[in-house]
Amino acid sequence: MVVPPLPVEIVEHIIKQSLPPLRFSTFNKRYRLLRKFSLVDSRWRVLAQRELGRHVLVKNGQSRSLADERAGFPEYLKHTKSFWGRSSIEDERHNVGMATYRLLKAHEGVEELCLSYIPTLDCLLLAAQHLRAFTGNCVDLELDSSIPPLPLLTYISLVDPLLARYTSAWSRLLNPTTLPSLRSLKLLRLDEVDFIHGADSSNEEINTIIQPLLSLAARLEVFAIFERDEQAVANRLTTEDWKRFVELQHLTIGRRSTALSTWINSPDSIPPRLKTLVILDLGDGGDRDEVYEELRGVVAKWRGEGRRQLVIKHKVAVEKVDAGAVTGARESLLRSAKEREIVVREVLANGSFDDWQTFFDVWWVLPLVLSSRSS
């Protein structure tokens, strides 16, 4: 009996579901799997090659030919949806940047750009009009002049951005004219320097990022911000500032953020559409009761319709305990949340908490305890 070939849709689904999530570190594994799929038969080969071209990584020595204006592009790059550029060698960073510029300019189908240790170059921004998502790790944005509007960009994630050399760099990037469609903003600082000048900044200097941030507050639906050590930027947001986040649905902040006490004292400053609050607890677990107690105060004041959830992401594992052994503070938090139909989840970072690509992820983690609805 001859088995009929699988429909194209089924083959595509099998290929996509078999691949690891997109990360700089997973491209080699993706390539090996796609190579194996391409050996099944001619139909699988076409679909595997198409998937190979959808997400492209260029690094170090691979960038020179693509950076050359006289060179053509491989056929598979015509289907590229996301482009990833990385260089650990300073002399190669310009080539990776130019290769990125050429690809963006030639193929308007590229929707996502992810760069690591690459200068953006003014010309790159001019070619980024069709981008919908941008992620930058230690990227030198070189914002020494005005930026053209990026009308389709809805998502920005910046990790340790290099803006220190330019005055008013944040205001050139974060403003409604440049980013009219932005809905998701994530700012992460893992290095010891700050978001402003690469060293401890005064309150006046912190305003150089606060005011641009607030200019976008009314349209943000997703906001995540975390700074190593002191939460300088998040802690500058006042009661009135938080009231401007009228569309915010998903928020991620550090446990030492003063936002929690602000909301307890002024409940009307809790974003009215907030559905998910993620707290990053990077302590050693010794003061876990204090975390629970403060969050219980927030839960008691959190009003809203529909499903709401509080996620506490721990750096240090905690022992699973039964209901009778739960500390008083945690038990009070779960009880208060259950009364208000708020789901509480405690999760443990799966892997290093210093991995910038997964730092804000919640769904790629290991559950530690049951939610409040199951307690």
Buried (B, 14 or more C-beta within 10 A) or exposed (E): EEEEEBEEEEBBEEBEEEBEEBBBEBBEEBEEBBEEBBEBEEEBBEBBBBBBBBBBBBBBEBBBBBBEEEEEBEEBBEBBBBBBBBBEEEEBBBBBBBBBBBBBBBBEEBBBBBBBBBBBBBBBBEBBBBBBBBBBBBBBBBBEEEBEBBEBBBBBBBBBBBBBEBEEBBBBBBBBEBBBBBBBBBBBBBEEBBBBBBEEBEEEBBBBBBEBBBBBBEBBBBBBBBBBEEBBBBBBBBEEBBBBBEBBBBBBBBBBBBBBEBBBEBEEBBBBBBBBBBBBBBBEEEEBBEBBBBBBBBBBBBEBEEEBBBBBBBBBEBEEEEEEEBEEBBBBBBEBBBEBEBBBBBBBBEEEBEBBBBBBBBEEBEEBBBBBEEB
